Amino acid sequence: KPVAQDKTLPHTSGSRSEGAMVNHGKEYPIELGWAFLLVVGYLVKVAFVNVRLPGAVGILLVGFAFSYFMQEDILKNRNDLQHFAFLLVLLNAGFEVSIRGLRPAILLICLLPGLLEMAGIAGLAMLTHDVDIREGLVLGCVLFP
């Protein structure tokens, strides 16, 4: 008779994503795991920056280390976590840009395609759906991103 396999113990076969995590039966809320990951990632980033190393390397190391003992529920939501991490990277990059450092040509290249696309959506909406200019521009702003 085969013995039932305990899901809290590490598996010896298969890939790491199939259950090679050691959980020891302790369950905690997913929100607490995410918060712990973010706080430790931030602290390691600050520590790396203080010793003049790239903060992103510290964050990557924390993510790698946490992948071995995170709950399976958190790893199942890895897609959401990757989207959240991408948003944080974009915010970080956006906060480093200064308006004074941008040349007018670069600003024009960034804004012109978006403005033309929004104007095109607004014009098409006015022609096909009989909306006024204000509603067309709102539709262009909503559909642009």
C-alpha positions as CSV (number, residue, x, y, z in Angstrom):
1,K,0.0,0.0,0.0
2,P,1.6,3.3,-1.1
3,V,2.1,5.9,1.7
4,A,0.4,9.3,1.2
5,Q,2.9,12.0,0.5
6,D,2.9,15.0,2.9
7,K,2.7,18.2,1.0
8,T,4.6,20.2,3.5
9,L,7.8,18.2,3.0
10,P,10.1,18.7,0.0
11,H,9.6,16.4,-2.9
12,T,12.6,14.7,-4.4
13,S,11.3,14.5,-7.9
14,G,10.1,17.1,-10.3
15,S,10.9,20.7,-10.7
16,R,11.1,23.2,-7.9
17,S,7.8,24.8,-8.9
18,E,6.0,21.5,-8.4
19,G,6.5,21.6,-4.6
20,A,10.1,21.5,-3.6
21,M,9.4,24.1,-0.9
22,V,9.7,23.4,2.8
23,N,6.7,24.8,4.5
24,H,6.7,22.7,7.7
25,G,2.9,22.9,8.0
26,K,2.9,26.6,9.0
27,E,0.4,28.6,7.0
28,Y,0.3,32.4,7.1
29,P,-1.9,34.9,5.2
30,I,-0.9,35.7,1.7
31,E,-0.9,39.4,2.4
32,L,1.6,38.9,5.3
33,G,3.9,37.0,2.9
34,W,3.8,39.7,0.3
35,A,4.3,42.4,3.0
36,F,7.3,40.5,4.4
37,L,8.8,40.1,0.9
38,L,8.4,43.8,0.2
39,V,9.9,44.9,3.5
40,V,12.9,42.6,3.3
41,G,13.4,43.5,-0.3
42,Y,13.4,47.2,0.6
43,L,15.8,46.7,3.5
44,V,18.2,44.7,1.4
45,K,18.0,47.3,-1.3
46,V,18.9,50.1,1.2
47,A,21.8,48.0,2.6
48,F,23.1,47.3,-0.9
49,V,22.9,51.0,-1.9
50,N,24.7,52.0,1.4
51,V,27.7,49.8,0.4
52,R,27.6,51.2,-3.1
53,L,26.2,48.1,-4.8
54,P,23.2,48.1,-7.2
55,G,19.9,47.9,-5.2
56,A,18.3,45.8,-7.9
57,V,20.8,43.0,-7.2
58,G,19.7,42.9,-3.6
59,I,16.1,42.7,-4.6
60,L,16.8,39.9,-7.0
61,L,18.6,38.0,-4.4
62,V,15.7,38.4,-1.9
63,G,13.3,37.2,-4.6
64,F,15.4,34.2,-5.3
65,A,15.9,33.3,-1.6
66,F,12.2,33.7,-0.9
67,S,11.2,31.4,-3.7
68,Y,12.5,28.4,-1.7
69,F,10.3,28.9,1.4
70,M,7.2,30.8,0.2
71,Q,3.8,29.3,0.4
72,E,2.5,27.7,-2.7
73,D,-0.4,30.1,-2.8
74,I,2.0,33.0,-3.2
75,L,3.9,31.3,-5.9
76,K,0.7,30.5,-7.7
77,N,0.1,34.2,-7.9
78,R,3.5,34.8,-9.4
79,N,2.0,36.4,-12.4
80,D,0.4,39.1,-10.3
81,L,3.6,39.6,-8.4
82,Q,5.6,40.0,-11.6
83,H,3.1,42.7,-12.8
84,F,3.4,44.5,-9.5
85,A,7.2,44.3,-9.7
86,F,7.1,45.7,-13.3
87,L,4.9,48.6,-12.0
88,L,7.4,49.3,-9.3
89,V,10.3,49.3,-11.8
90,L,8.4,51.7,-14.0
91,L,7.6,54.0,-11.1
92,N,11.2,53.9,-10.0
93,A,12.4,54.8,-13.5
94,G,9.8,57.5,-13.8
95,F,10.7,59.2,-10.5
96,E,14.4,59.4,-11.7
97,V,13.4,61.5,-14.8
98,S,13.6,65.3,-14.3
99,I,11.9,67.7,-16.6
100,R,14.9,70.0,-16.7
101,G,17.1,67.2,-18.1
102,L,14.8,66.6,-21.0
103,R,15.5,68.4,-24.3
104,P,12.5,69.8,-26.2
105,A,13.1,67.4,-29.1
106,I,12.9,64.3,-26.7
107,L,9.7,65.7,-25.1
108,L,8.2,66.3,-28.5
109,I,9.0,62.7,-29.7
110,C,7.4,61.3,-26.5
111,L,4.2,63.4,-26.5
112,L,3.4,63.7,-30.2
113,P,2.5,60.0,-31.0
114,G,0.2,59.9,-27.9
115,L,-1.5,63.2,-28.7
116,L,-2.0,62.2,-32.4
117,E,-3.5,58.8,-31.4
118,M,-5.8,60.5,-28.9
119,A,-6.9,63.0,-31.5
120,G,-7.5,60.2,-34.0
121,I,-9.6,58.2,-31.6
122,A,-11.6,61.4,-30.8
123,G,-12.1,62.2,-34.5
124,L,-13.2,58.7,-35.4
125,A,-15.6,58.7,-32.5
126,M,-17.1,62.0,-33.6
127,L,-17.6,60.7,-37.1
128,T,-18.9,57.2,-36.3
129,H,-20.8,57.6,-33.1
130,D,-22.1,61.2,-33.2
131,V,-20.5,62.4,-30.0
132,D,-19.2,65.9,-29.4
133,I,-15.6,66.9,-29.2
134,R,-15.4,66.7,-25.4
135,E,-16.8,63.1,-25.2
136,G,-14.5,62.1,-28.1
137,L,-11.4,63.4,-26.3
138,V,-12.4,61.6,-23.1
139,L,-12.8,58.4,-25.1
140,G,-9.4,59.1,-26.7
141,C,-7.8,59.5,-23.2
142,V,-9.4,56.3,-21.9
143,L,-8.5,54.2,-24.9
144,F,-5.0,55.6,-25.4
145,P,-3.0,53.6,-22.8
